[in-house]
Amino acid sequence: DRIQSARIEAERIEADARVFLERERFALAEERKEDLRKARESREKAEALLKRATEDAGGIVRSAQAEAQRIAGDAYTALTEKAHLEQAVRAIRNVIEGYGDRYVVPSRSILDDLAAEYGSTEAGRELKRAREHSARMVEAGEAGTCGYVEDARRKSAIRFVVDAFNGRADAILSRVKSDNFGTLQQELVDAFGLVNLNGEAFRSASILPAYYEARWAELRWGTAVQQLKEAEREEQRRIKEQIREEEKARRDYERAIKEAEKEESTLRAALAKAREEVAKVAEMERGKLEAKIAELSGRLTEAEAKNQRAISMAQKTRAGHVYVISNTGSFGEEVFKIGLTRRLEPLDRVKELGDASVPFEFDVHAMIYSEDAPTLEHLLHTEFDDHRVNKVNFRKEFFRLPLEQIRQLVAKQGLEVSFTMLAKAREWRETQSVERMTPEERAKYYARHDDDDNDETGED
């Protein structure tokens, strides 16, 4: 029977396939075991090489110190002791007086160097490598040294100073932030000096400079990672601020469109009514109505144009205004904020900036409309990077330079914009004038202003 034969043949093929599949699985398992074995051997070789390199490095340092001692004798000893004592004195002074701002290092220079060379993910990997290297040095006995001949006493003394130094170092590293590298670095130097000074009582038990460098590398890369995190947080804040600004702009457009549509509807109704009345009135009255129709037609045209402008601005996601403003009373002469807004009424953004954050109102020097406002703003910011007031936080868009330089760069872009070159700074200049008044003049000035305020509010 052919069906039965076909079934038997199919079962045979299926059995062969299972055998073949099982062989392949076994072969793959064997290959995986071999790969794992090779990987384990490679890792063990690498760790052995690192351990040997660490031991060799320690041996080289000790040999160099012994050779220097042999050649220079007492002079080398005196020089070494002098360096240790100077370091200890500096450390004690810092502990007593505090660190203050003497060791603050501009964080942006550190971040730039690290990010340019390694990138954001590399900083994390380097921090991990630095910590592993420190641990290997301790395991290999290359973290400290001591003059005891007896092995047990020497190891105990070394363990004592290493534990003491690591306790201080770990406490310092736990406080790593994006902006305190300089202070923590000095604290680590001082911990190194103080531990070595206290170790003198145990046959010069001390931390080796190479181990200090290993812990310093942890501090360096830890700071780099913190700075990258801070940069991410700043970027998130910038994005949220941009979203809020975009949302306000969207609401402005929607409100303007609704108001324009309502005005259009009202004017169309009034225009239709006026045209109906023209046909009914006498010749003498017709002239007045036709004048009214002309006026309504003009207002309707303006309303339609306003509506179209609001719709057009809402549809153009990159259109907006780049503003150049100053606040002499708050920031001084020739300091300008160059920012961007997509608001339908860009001056609303300027008013917001001057509401509560600064004591005086802003002066507007230029309001530049652009179909691609973000690109124009970026161009101005990039061109004037060296003139930034805050050279660390680029979200702060303040620049110290002559206004004429800004005007010339805008003109080079082919944009015809009217610049107000002189800052009014009305409130600030009036404040300066009040400060120069005598007490009697000042009392009259305030009384006069109180009267003006009452007139404005309608109070009796």
C-alpha positions as a Markdown table, in Angstrom:
| # | Residue | x | y | z |
|---|---|---|---|---|
| 1 | Asp | 0.0 | 0.0 | 0.0 |
| 2 | Arg | 1.6 | 3.3 | -1.1 |
| 3 | Ile | 0.2 | 5.4 | 1.7 |
| 4 | Gln | 1.6 | 3.0 | 4.3 |
| 5 | Ser | 5.0 | 3.0 | 2.6 |
| 6 | Ala | 5.0 | 6.8 | 2.5 |
| 7 | Arg | 4.2 | 7.0 | 6.2 |
| 8 | Ile | 7.0 | 4.6 | 7.0 |
| 9 | Glu | 9.4 | 6.6 | 4.8 |
| 10 | Ala | 8.3 | 9.9 | 6.5 |
| 11 | Glu | 8.9 | 8.4 | 10.0 |
| 12 | Arg | 12.4 | 7.2 | 8.9 |
| 13 | Ile | 13.2 | 10.7 | 7.6 |
| 14 | Glu | 11.9 | 12.3 | 10.8 |
| 15 | Ala | 14.1 | 9.9 | 12.9 |
| 16 | Asp | 17.1 | 10.7 | 10.8 |
| 17 | Ala | 16.4 | 14.4 | 11.3 |
| 18 | Arg | 16.2 | 14.0 | 15.1 |
| 19 | Val | 19.5 | 12.1 | 15.1 |
| 20 | Phe | 21.1 | 14.9 | 13.0 |
| 21 | Leu | 19.6 | 17.6 | 15.2 |
| 22 | Glu | 20.9 | 16.0 | 18.4 |
| 23 | Arg | 24.4 | 15.7 | 16.9 |
| 24 | Glu | 24.4 | 19.4 | 16.0 |
| 25 | Arg | 23.2 | 20.3 | 19.5 |
| 26 | Phe | 26.0 | 18.2 | 21.0 |
| 27 | Ala | 28.6 | 19.8 | 18.7 |
| 28 | Leu | 27.4 | 23.3 | 19.5 |
| 29 | Ala | 27.5 | 22.6 | 23.2 |
| 30 | Glu | 31.1 | 21.3 | 22.9 |
| 31 | Glu | 32.0 | 24.4 | 20.9 |
| 32 | Arg | 30.5 | 26.6 | 23.5 |
| 33 | Lys | 32.4 | 24.8 | 26.3 |
| 34 | Glu | 35.6 | 25.3 | 24.3 |
| 35 | Asp | 34.9 | 29.0 | 23.7 |
| 36 | Leu | 34.2 | 29.5 | 27.4 |
| 37 | Arg | 37.4 | 27.7 | 28.3 |
| 38 | Lys | 39.4 | 29.9 | 25.9 |
| 39 | Ala | 37.7 | 33.0 | 27.3 |
| 40 | Arg | 38.5 | 32.0 | 30.9 |
| 41 | Glu | 42.1 | 31.3 | 30.0 |
| 42 | Ser | 42.4 | 34.7 | 28.2 |
| 43 | Arg | 41.0 | 36.5 | 31.3 |
| 44 | Glu | 43.3 | 34.6 | 33.6 |
| 45 | Lys | 46.3 | 35.5 | 31.5 |
| 46 | Ala | 45.2 | 39.1 | 31.4 |
| 47 | Glu | 44.8 | 39.3 | 35.2 |
| 48 | Ala | 48.2 | 37.6 | 35.6 |
| 49 | Leu | 49.8 | 40.1 | 33.3 |
| 50 | Leu | 48.2 | 43.0 | 35.2 |
| 51 | Lys | 49.3 | 41.6 | 38.5 |
| 52 | Arg | 52.8 | 41.1 | 37.3 |
| 53 | Ala | 52.8 | 44.6 | 35.8 |
| 54 | Thr | 51.7 | 46.0 | 39.2 |
| 55 | Glu | 54.3 | 44.1 | 41.0 |
| 56 | Asp | 57.0 | 45.1 | 38.5 |
| 57 | Ala | 55.9 | 48.7 | 38.8 |
| 58 | Gly | 56.3 | 48.5 | 42.6 |
| 59 | Gly | 59.6 | 46.8 | 42.3 |
| 60 | Ile | 60.9 | 49.5 | 39.9 |
| 61 | Val | 59.8 | 52.3 | 42.3 |
| 62 | Arg | 61.5 | 50.5 | 45.2 |
| 63 | Ser | 64.7 | 49.9 | 43.1 |
| 64 | Ala | 64.8 | 53.5 | 42.0 |
| 65 | Gln | 64.4 | 54.7 | 45.6 |
| 66 | Ala | 67.1 | 52.4 | 46.8 |
| 67 | Glu | 69.4 | 53.6 | 44.0 |
| 68 | Ala | 68.7 | 57.2 | 44.9 |
| 69 | Gln | 69.4 | 56.4 | 48.5 |
| 70 | Arg | 72.7 | 54.7 | 47.6 |
| 71 | Ile | 73.9 | 57.5 | 45.4 |
| 72 | Ala | 72.7 | 60.6 | 47.4 |
| 73 | Gly | 72.8 | 59.0 | 50.9 |
| 74 | Asp | 71.8 | 61.4 | 53.6 |
| 75 | Ala | 70.9 | 64.2 | 51.1 |
| 76 | Tyr | 68.2 | 62.0 | 49.6 |
| 77 | Thr | 66.9 | 61.0 | 53.0 |
| 78 | Ala | 66.7 | 64.7 | 54.1 |
| 79 | Leu | 65.0 | 65.7 | 50.8 |
| 80 | Thr | 62.4 | 62.9 | 51.2 |
| 81 | Glu | 61.7 | 63.8 | 54.8 |
| 82 | Lys | 61.5 | 67.5 | 53.9 |
| 83 | Ala | 58.9 | 66.7 | 51.2 |
| 84 | His | 56.9 | 64.5 | 53.6 |
| 85 | Leu | 56.9 | 67.2 | 56.3 |
| 86 | Glu | 55.9 | 70.0 | 53.9 |
| 87 | Gln | 53.0 | 67.9 | 52.7 |
| 88 | Ala | 52.0 | 67.1 | 56.3 |
| 89 | Val | 52.1 | 70.8 | 57.3 |
| 90 | Arg | 49.9 | 71.7 | 54.3 |
| 91 | Ala | 47.5 | 68.9 | 55.2 |
| 92 | Ile | 47.2 | 69.9 | 58.8 |
| 93 | Arg | 46.7 | 73.6 | 57.9 |
| 94 | Asn | 43.9 | 72.6 | 55.5 |
| 95 | Val | 42.2 | 70.4 | 58.1 |
| 96 | Ile | 42.3 | 73.2 | 60.6 |
| 97 | Glu | 41.5 | 76.2 | 58.4 |
| 98 | Gly | 39.1 | 74.4 | 56.0 |
| 99 | Tyr | 39.3 | 74.1 | 52.2 |
| 100 | Gly | 37.2 | 77.0 | 51.2 |
| 101 | Asp | 37.5 | 77.9 | 47.5 |
| 102 | Arg | 41.3 | 77.6 | 47.2 |
| 103 | Tyr | 41.2 | 74.4 | 45.3 |
| 104 | Val | 38.1 | 74.9 | 43.2 |
| 105 | Val | 38.8 | 74.0 | 39.6 |
| 106 | Pro | 36.6 | 75.1 | 36.7 |
| 107 | Ser | 34.6 | 72.0 | 36.0 |
| 108 | Arg | 34.0 | 72.7 | 32.4 |
| 109 | Ser | 37.7 | 72.4 | 31.5 |
| 110 | Ile | 37.8 | 68.9 | 33.1 |
| 111 | Leu | 34.7 | 67.8 | 31.4 |
| 112 | Asp | 35.8 | 69.0 | 28.0 |
| 113 | Asp | 39.1 | 67.2 | 28.2 |
| 114 | Leu | 37.5 | 63.9 | 29.3 |
| 115 | Ala | 34.5 | 64.0 | 27.0 |
| 116 | Ala | 36.6 | 64.9 | 23.9 |
| 117 | Glu | 39.0 | 62.0 | 24.5 |
| 118 | Tyr | 36.7 | 59.2 | 25.8 |
| 119 | Gly | 33.0 | 60.1 | 25.3 |
| 120 | Ser | 30.2 | 59.6 | 27.8 |
| 121 | Thr | 30.2 | 55.8 | 28.0 |
| 122 | Glu | 34.0 | 55.6 | 28.1 |
| 123 | Ala | 34.1 | 57.7 | 31.4 |
| 124 | Gly | 32.1 | 55.0 | 33.1 |
| 125 | Arg | 34.3 | 52.2 | 31.8 |
| 126 | Glu | 37.4 | 54.0 | 32.9 |
| 127 | Leu | 36.0 | 54.6 | 36.4 |
| 128 | Lys | 35.4 | 50.8 | 36.7 |
| 129 | Arg | 39.0 | 50.0 | 35.4 |
| 130 | Ala | 40.4 | 52.5 | 37.9 |
| 131 | Arg | 38.6 | 50.9 | 40.9 |
| 132 | Glu | 39.7 | 47.4 | 39.7 |
| 133 | His | 43.3 | 48.6 | 39.4 |
| 134 | Ser | 43.3 | 50.0 | 43.0 |
| 135 | Ala | 41.9 | 46.6 | 44.3 |
| 136 | Arg | 44.6 | 44.7 | 42.4 |
| 137 | Met | 47.4 | 46.8 | 43.9 |
| 138 | Val | 46.1 | 46.1 | 47.5 |
| 139 | Glu | 45.9 | 42.3 | 46.7 |
| 140 | Ala | 49.4 | 42.3 | 45.2 |
| 141 | Gly | 50.8 | 44.1 | 48.3 |
| 142 | Glu | 51.8 | 47.1 | 46.2 |
| 143 | Ala | 49.7 | 49.8 | 48.0 |
| 144 | Gly | 52.2 | 50.5 | 50.8 |
| 145 | Thr | 55.7 | 50.0 | 52.0 |
| 146 | Cys | 57.5 | 49.7 | 55.4 |
| 147 | Gly | 61.0 | 49.4 | 56.8 |
| 148 | Tyr | 60.4 | 46.4 | 59.1 |
| 149 | Val | 62.5 | 43.3 | 58.2 |
| 150 | Glu | 60.2 | 40.8 | 59.9 |
| 151 | Asp | 57.6 | 39.8 | 57.4 |
| 152 | Ala | 54.6 | 39.6 | 59.7 |
| 153 | Arg | 55.3 | 43.0 | 61.3 |
| 154 | Arg | 55.9 | 44.6 | 57.9 |
| 155 | Lys | 52.6 | 43.3 | 56.5 |
| 156 | Ser | 50.7 | 44.4 | 59.6 |
| 157 | Ala | 52.1 | 47.9 | 59.4 |
| 158 | Ile | 51.4 | 48.2 | 55.7 |
| 159 | Arg | 47.9 | 46.9 | 56.3 |
| 160 | Phe | 47.4 | 49.5 | 59.0 |
| 161 | Val | 48.4 | 52.5 | 56.8 |
| 162 | Val | 46.5 | 51.2 | 53.8 |
| 163 | Asp | 43.3 | 50.8 | 55.8 |
| 164 | Ala | 43.8 | 54.2 | 57.3 |
| 165 | Phe | 44.3 | 55.8 | 53.8 |
| 166 | Asn | 41.5 | 53.9 | 52.2 |
| 167 | Gly | 39.1 | 54.9 | 55.0 |
| 168 | Arg | 39.8 | 58.6 | 54.2 |
| 169 | Ala | 39.9 | 58.0 | 50.5 |
| 170 | Asp | 36.5 | 56.2 | 50.4 |
| 171 | Ala | 34.9 | 59.0 | 52.5 |
| 172 | Ile | 36.3 | 61.6 | 50.0 |
| 173 | Leu | 35.2 | 59.7 | 46.9 |
| 174 | Ser | 31.7 | 59.3 | 48.4 |
| 175 | Arg | 31.3 | 63.1 | 48.1 |
| 176 | Val | 32.2 | 63.3 | 44.4 |
| 177 | Lys | 30.0 | 65.8 | 42.6 |
| 178 | Ser | 30.3 | 67.6 | 39.2 |
| 179 | Asp | 31.9 | 70.7 | 40.6 |
| 180 | Asn | 34.1 | 69.8 | 43.6 |
| 181 | Phe | 37.1 | 68.0 | 42.0 |
| 182 | Gly | 39.7 | 70.6 | 43.1 |
| 183 | Thr | 38.7 | 70.5 | 46.8 |
| 184 | Leu | 38.4 | 66.7 | 46.9 |
| 185 | Gln | 41.7 | 66.3 | 45.1 |
| 186 | Gln | 43.4 | 68.4 | 47.8 |
| 187 | Glu | 41.7 | 66.4 | 50.5 |
| 188 | Leu | 43.1 | 63.2 | 49.0 |
| 189 | Val | 46.6 | 64.7 | 48.8 |
| 190 | Asp | 46.3 | 65.7 | 52.5 |
| 191 | Ala | 45.1 | 62.2 | 53.5 |
| 192 | Phe | 48.1 | 60.8 | 51.7 |
| 193 | Gly | 50.4 | 63.2 | 53.6 |
| 194 | Leu | 48.9 | 62.7 | 57.0 |
| 195 | Val | 48.7 | 58.9 | 56.8 |
| 196 | Asn | 52.4 | 58.8 | 55.8 |
| 197 | Leu | 53.3 | 61.2 | 58.6 |
| 198 | Asn | 51.6 | 59.0 | 61.2 |
| 199 | Gly | 53.2 | 55.9 | 59.6 |
| 200 | Glu | 56.7 | 57.2 | 60.5 |
| 201 | Ala | 56.3 | 55.6 | 63.9 |
| 202 | Phe | 56.1 | 52.2 | 62.3 |
| 203 | Arg | 59.4 | 52.1 | 60.6 |
| 204 | Ser | 58.3 | 54.6 | 57.9 |
| 205 | Ala | 55.2 | 52.6 | 57.0 |
| 206 | Ser | 53.6 | 54.6 | 54.1 |
| 207 | Ile | 51.4 | 54.6 | 51.1 |
| 208 | Leu | 53.2 | 54.3 | 47.8 |
| 209 | Pro | 52.7 | 57.2 | 45.4 |
| 210 | Ala | 51.5 | 54.8 | 42.7 |
| 211 | Tyr | 48.6 | 53.7 | 45.0 |
| 212 | Tyr | 47.8 | 57.4 | 45.6 |
| 213 | Glu | 47.7 | 57.9 | 41.8 |
| 214 | Ala | 45.3 | 54.9 | 41.5 |
| 215 | Arg | 42.9 | 56.4 | 44.0 |
| 216 | Trp | 43.2 | 59.8 | 42.4 |
| 217 | Ala | 42.2 | 58.2 | 39.0 |
| 218 | Glu | 39.0 | 57.0 | 40.7 |
| 219 | Leu | 38.3 | 60.6 | 41.8 |
| 220 | Arg | 39.1 | 61.9 | 38.3 |
| 221 | Trp | 36.8 | 59.5 | 36.5 |
| 222 | Gly | 34.1 | 59.7 | 39.2 |
| 223 | Thr | 34.0 | 63.4 | 38.6 |
| 224 | Ala | 33.8 | 62.9 | 34.9 |
| 225 | Val | 30.8 | 60.6 | 35.3 |
| 226 | Gln | 29.1 | 63.1 | 37.6 |
| 227 | Gln | 29.6 | 65.8 | 35.1 |
| 228 | Leu | 28.1 | 63.8 | 32.3 |
| 229 | Lys | 25.1 | 63.1 | 34.6 |
| 230 | Glu | 24.8 | 66.8 | 35.3 |
| 231 | Ala | 25.0 | 67.6 | 31.6 |
| 232 | Glu | 22.1 | 65.2 | 31.0 |
| 233 | Arg | 20.1 | 66.8 | 33.7 |
| 234 | Glu | 20.8 | 70.3 | 32.2 |
| 235 | Glu | 19.7 | 69.0 | 28.8 |
| 236 | Gln | 16.5 | 67.6 | 30.3 |
| 237 | Arg | 15.8 | 71.0 | 32.0 |
| 238 | Arg | 16.4 | 72.7 | 28.7 |
| 239 | Ile | 14.0 | 70.4 | 26.8 |
| 240 | Lys | 11.3 | 70.9 | 29.5 |
| 241 | Glu | 11.7 | 74.6 | 29.2 |
| 242 | Gln | 11.5 | 74.5 | 25.4 |
| 243 | Ile | 8.3 | 72.3 | 25.7 |
| 244 | Arg | 6.7 | 74.8 | 28.0 |
| 245 | Glu | 7.6 | 77.7 | 25.7 |
| 246 | Glu | 6.2 | 75.8 | 22.7 |
| 247 | Glu | 3.0 | 75.1 | 24.6 |
| 248 | Lys | 2.6 | 78.8 | 25.4 |
| 249 | Ala | 3.2 | 79.7 | 21.8 |
| 250 | Arg | 0.6 | 77.1 | 20.7 |
| 251 | Arg | -2.0 | 78.5 | 23.1 |
| 252 | Asp | -1.2 | 82.0 | 21.8 |
| 253 | Tyr | -1.8 | 81.0 | 18.2 |
| 254 | Glu | -5.0 | 79.2 | 19.0 |
| 255 | Arg | -6.3 | 82.2 | 21.0 |
| 256 | Ala | -5.3 | 84.6 | 18.2 |
| 257 | Ile | -7.0 | 82.4 | 15.6 |
| 258 | Lys | -10.2 | 82.2 | 17.6 |
| 259 | Glu | -10.2 | 86.0 | 18.2 |
| 260 | Ala | -9.6 | 86.8 | 14.6 |
| 261 | Glu | -12.3 | 84.4 | 13.4 |
| 262 | Lys | -14.8 | 86.0 | 15.9 |
| 263 | Glu | -13.8 | 89.5 | 14.7 |
| 264 | Glu | -14.2 | 88.4 | 11.1 |
| 265 | Ser | -17.7 | 87.0 | 11.8 |
| 266 | Thr | -18.7 | 90.2 | 13.6 |
| 267 | Leu | -17.4 | 92.4 | 10.8 |
| 268 | Arg | -19.0 | 90.3 | 8.1 |
| 269 | Ala | -22.4 | 90.6 | 9.8 |
| 270 | Ala | -22.0 | 94.3 | 10.2 |
| 271 | Leu | -20.9 | 94.7 | 6.6 |
| 272 | Ala | -23.9 | 92.7 | 5.4 |
| 273 | Lys | -26.3 | 94.7 | 7.5 |
| 274 | Ala | -24.8 | 98.0 | 6.2 |
| 275 | Arg | -25.2 | 96.9 | 2.6 |
| 276 | Glu | -28.8 | 96.0 | 3.2 |
| 277 | Glu | -29.4 | 99.4 | 4.6 |
| 278 | Val | -27.8 | 101.2 | 1.7 |
| 279 | Ala | -30.5 | 99.9 | -0.7 |
| 280 | Lys | -33.2 | 101.3 | 1.6 |
| 281 | Val | -32.1 | 104.8 | 2.5 |
| 282 | Ala | -32.3 | 108.0 | 0.5 |
| 283 | Glu | -29.4 | 109.4 | -1.6 |
| 284 | Met | -28.3 | 111.8 | 1.2 |
| 285 | Glu | -27.9 | 109.0 | 3.7 |
| 286 | Arg | -26.2 | 106.6 | 1.3 |
| 287 | Gly | -22.9 | 108.4 | 1.4 |
| 288 | Lys | -22.5 | 107.9 | 5.2 |
| 289 | Leu | -23.3 | 104.2 | 4.9 |
| 290 | Glu | -20.9 | 103.7 | 2.0 |
| 291 | Ala | -18.2 | 105.3 | 4.1 |
| 292 | Lys | -19.1 | 102.9 | 6.9 |
| 293 | Ile | -19.0 | 100.0 | 4.5 |
| 294 | Ala | -15.5 | 101.0 | 3.3 |
| 295 | Glu | -14.3 | 101.2 | 6.9 |
| 296 | Leu | -15.8 | 97.8 | 7.7 |
| 297 | Ser | -14.3 | 96.3 | 4.6 |
| 298 | Gly | -10.9 | 97.6 | 5.6 |
| 299 | Arg | -11.2 | 96.3 | 9.1 |
| 300 | Leu | -12.4 | 92.9 | 7.7 |
| 301 | Thr | -9.3 | 92.7 | 5.5 |
| 302 | Glu | -7.1 | 93.4 | 8.5 |
| 303 | Ala | -8.8 | 90.7 | 10.6 |
| 304 | Glu | -8.5 | 88.2 | 7.7 |
| 305 | Ala | -4.7 | 89.0 | 7.4 |
| 306 | Lys | -4.3 | 88.7 | 11.2 |
| 307 | Asn | -6.0 | 85.3 | 11.1 |
| 308 | Gln | -3.9 | 84.1 | 8.2 |
| 309 | Arg | -0.7 | 85.2 | 10.0 |
| 310 | Ala | -1.6 | 83.3 | 13.2 |
| 311 | Ile | -2.4 | 80.2 | 11.1 |
| 312 | Ser | 0.8 | 80.5 | 9.2 |
| 313 | Met | 2.9 | 81.0 | 12.4 |
| 314 | Ala | 1.2 | 77.9 | 14.0 |
| 315 | Gln | 2.1 | 75.8 | 10.9 |
| 316 | Lys | 5.7 | 76.9 | 10.7 |
| 317 | Thr | 7.4 | 75.0 | 13.6 |
| 318 | Arg | 10.7 | 76.8 | 13.2 |
| 319 | Ala | 9.5 | 80.3 | 12.6 |
| 320 | Gly | 9.9 | 82.7 | 15.5 |
| 321 | His | 11.8 | 85.8 | 16.8 |
| 322 | Val | 15.4 | 86.0 | 18.0 |
| 323 | Tyr | 15.6 | 88.8 | 20.6 |
| 324 | Val | 18.5 | 90.9 | 21.8 |
| 325 | Ile | 17.8 | 92.5 | 25.2 |
| 326 | Ser | 19.8 | 94.0 | 28.0 |
| 327 | Asn | 19.4 | 94.9 | 31.7 |
| 328 | Thr | 22.0 | 97.5 | 32.6 |
| 329 | Gly | 20.9 | 97.7 | 36.2 |
| 330 | Ser | 21.0 | 94.0 | 36.8 |
| 331 | Phe | 24.0 | 92.9 | 34.7 |
| 332 | Gly | 26.0 | 96.0 | 33.8 |
| 333 | Glu | 26.9 | 97.7 | 30.5 |
| 334 | Glu | 27.3 | 95.7 | 27.2 |
| 335 | Val | 25.8 | 92.5 | 28.6 |
| 336 | Phe | 23.1 | 91.2 | 26.3 |
| 337 | Lys | 20.8 | 88.2 | 26.4 |
| 338 | Ile | 20.3 | 86.6 | 23.0 |
| 339 | Gly | 17.3 | 84.2 | 23.1 |
| 340 | Leu | 14.4 | 82.8 | 21.0 |
| 341 | Thr | 10.6 | 82.8 | 21.2 |
| 342 | Arg | 7.9 | 81.5 | 19.0 |
| 343 | Arg | 5.2 | 83.5 | 20.7 |
| 344 | Leu | 2.8 | 85.4 | 18.4 |
| 345 | Glu | 3.5 | 88.4 | 20.6 |
| 346 | Pro | 7.3 | 88.1 | 21.3 |
| 347 | Leu | 7.4 | 90.9 | 23.8 |
| 348 | Asp | 5.3 | 88.8 | 26.1 |
| 349 | Arg | 8.4 | 86.6 | 26.6 |
| 350 | Val | 10.6 | 89.6 | 27.4 |
| 351 | Lys | 8.1 | 90.8 | 30.0 |
| 352 | Glu | 8.1 | 87.3 | 31.6 |
| 353 | Leu | 11.9 | 87.4 | 31.8 |
| 354 | Gly | 11.8 | 90.8 | 33.7 |
| 355 | Asp | 8.8 | 90.0 | 36.0 |
| 356 | Ala | 10.4 | 88.6 | 39.2 |
| 357 | Ser | 13.9 | 87.3 | 38.4 |
| 358 | Val | 15.6 | 90.7 | 38.1 |
| 359 | Pro | 15.2 | 94.0 | 39.9 |
| 360 | Phe | 14.8 | 96.1 | 36.7 |
| 361 | Glu | 12.9 | 95.7 | 33.4 |
| 362 | Phe | 14.7 | 94.6 | 30.2 |
| 363 | Asp | 15.4 | 96.9 | 27.2 |
| 364 | Val | 14.8 | 95.5 | 23.8 |
| 365 | His | 17.5 | 96.3 | 21.3 |
| 366 | Ala | 16.3 | 94.0 | 18.4 |
| 367 | Met | 13.4 | 91.6 | 17.7 |
| 368 | Ile | 14.5 | 89.6 | 14.6 |
| 369 | Tyr | 11.9 | 87.5 | 12.8 |
| 370 | Ser | 13.2 | 84.4 | 11.0 |
| 371 | Glu | 11.7 | 81.5 | 9.2 |
| 372 | Asp | 14.4 | 79.3 | 10.8 |
| 373 | Ala | 14.8 | 81.0 | 14.2 |
| 374 | Pro | 16.6 | 78.1 | 16.0 |
| 375 | Thr | 19.4 | 78.1 | 13.4 |
| 376 | Leu | 19.8 | 81.9 | 13.6 |
| 377 | Glu | 20.0 | 81.8 | 17.4 |
| 378 | His | 22.5 | 78.9 | 17.2 |
| 379 | Leu | 24.6 | 80.9 | 14.8 |
| 380 | Leu | 24.7 | 84.0 | 17.1 |
| 381 | His | 25.5 | 81.8 | 20.1 |
| 382 | Thr | 28.3 | 80.0 | 18.4 |
| 383 | Glu | 29.9 | 83.1 | 16.9 |
| 384 | Phe | 30.0 | 84.8 | 20.3 |
| 385 | Asp | 31.0 | 81.7 | 22.4 |
| 386 | Asp | 34.1 | 83.5 | 23.6 |
| 387 | His | 32.0 | 86.4 | 24.9 |
| 388 | Arg | 29.7 | 84.3 | 27.2 |
| 389 | Val | 29.3 | 85.6 | 30.7 |
| 390 | Asn | 28.9 | 82.1 | 32.0 |
| 391 | Lys | 31.4 | 79.9 | 30.3 |
| 392 | Val | 30.3 | 76.7 | 32.1 |
| 393 | Asn | 26.5 | 76.6 | 31.7 |
| 394 | Phe | 25.6 | 77.2 | 28.1 |
| 395 | Arg | 21.9 | 77.4 | 28.9 |
| 396 | Lys | 22.7 | 80.9 | 30.3 |
| 397 | Glu | 22.4 | 83.0 | 27.1 |
| 398 | Phe | 24.2 | 86.2 | 28.3 |
| 399 | Phe | 27.1 | 87.7 | 26.3 |
| 400 | Arg | 29.4 | 90.6 | 27.1 |
| 401 | Leu | 30.4 | 92.5 | 23.9 |
| 402 | Pro | 29.6 | 95.7 | 22.0 |
| 403 | Leu | 26.0 | 95.7 | 20.6 |
| 404 | Glu | 27.6 | 96.8 | 17.2 |
| 405 | Gln | 29.2 | 93.4 | 16.8 |
| 406 | Ile | 25.8 | 91.7 | 17.1 |
| 407 | Arg | 24.2 | 94.2 | 14.7 |
| 408 | Gln | 27.0 | 93.5 | 12.1 |
| 409 | Leu | 26.7 | 89.7 | 12.3 |
| 410 | Val | 22.9 | 90.0 | 11.8 |
| 411 | Ala | 23.4 | 92.3 | 8.9 |
| 412 | Lys | 25.8 | 89.7 | 7.3 |
| 413 | Gln | 22.9 | 87.2 | 7.2 |
| 414 | Gly | 21.0 | 89.6 | 4.9 |
| 415 | Leu | 18.4 | 90.4 | 7.6 |
| 416 | Glu | 17.2 | 94.0 | 7.7 |
| 417 | Val | 16.5 | 94.7 | 11.3 |
| 418 | Ser | 16.3 | 98.0 | 13.2 |
| 419 | Phe | 18.5 | 98.0 | 16.2 |
| 420 | Thr | 18.0 | 100.3 | 19.2 |
| 421 | Met | 21.7 | 101.0 | 20.1 |
| 422 | Leu | 21.2 | 102.9 | 23.4 |
| 423 | Ala | 19.7 | 101.1 | 26.4 |
| 424 | Lys | 17.0 | 103.3 | 28.1 |
| 425 | Ala | 17.4 | 101.5 | 31.5 |
| 426 | Arg | 14.8 | 104.0 | 32.7 |
| 427 | Glu | 14.1 | 102.4 | 36.1 |
| 428 | Trp | 17.8 | 101.9 | 36.8 |
| 429 | Arg | 18.8 | 105.4 | 35.9 |
| 430 | Glu | 16.0 | 106.8 | 37.9 |
| 431 | Thr | 17.0 | 104.7 | 40.9 |
| 432 | Gln | 20.6 | 106.1 | 40.5 |
| 433 | Ser | 19.1 | 109.6 | 40.6 |
| 434 | Val | 17.1 | 108.8 | 43.7 |
| 435 | Glu | 20.2 | 107.5 | 45.5 |
| 436 | Arg | 21.9 | 110.8 | 44.9 |
| 437 | Met | 19.0 | 112.8 | 46.4 |
| 438 | Thr | 19.1 | 114.4 | 49.9 |
| 439 | Pro | 16.6 | 112.9 | 52.4 |
| 440 | Glu | 14.2 | 115.8 | 51.9 |
| 441 | Glu | 14.3 | 115.5 | 48.1 |
| 442 | Arg | 13.8 | 111.7 | 48.4 |
| 443 | Ala | 10.7 | 112.2 | 50.7 |
| 444 | Lys | 9.2 | 114.6 | 48.1 |
| 445 | Tyr | 10.0 | 112.2 | 45.3 |
| 446 | Tyr | 8.2 | 109.3 | 47.1 |
| 447 | Ala | 5.2 | 111.5 | 48.0 |
| 448 | Arg | 4.9 | 112.6 | 44.4 |
| 449 | His | 5.0 | 108.9 | 43.2 |
| 450 | Asp | 2.4 | 108.0 | 45.8 |
| 451 | Asp | 0.0 | 110.7 | 44.4 |
| 452 | Asp | 0.6 | 109.4 | 40.9 |
| 453 | Asp | -0.2 | 105.8 | 42.0 |
| 454 | Asn | -3.4 | 107.0 | 43.6 |
| 455 | Asp | -4.4 | 108.8 | 40.5 |
| 456 | Glu | -3.9 | 105.7 | 38.4 |
| 457 | Thr | -5.9 | 103.5 | 40.7 |
| 458 | Gly | -8.7 | 106.1 | 41.0 |
| 459 | Glu | -8.4 | 106.3 | 44.8 |
| 460 | Asp | -9.6 | 109.5 | 46.6 |
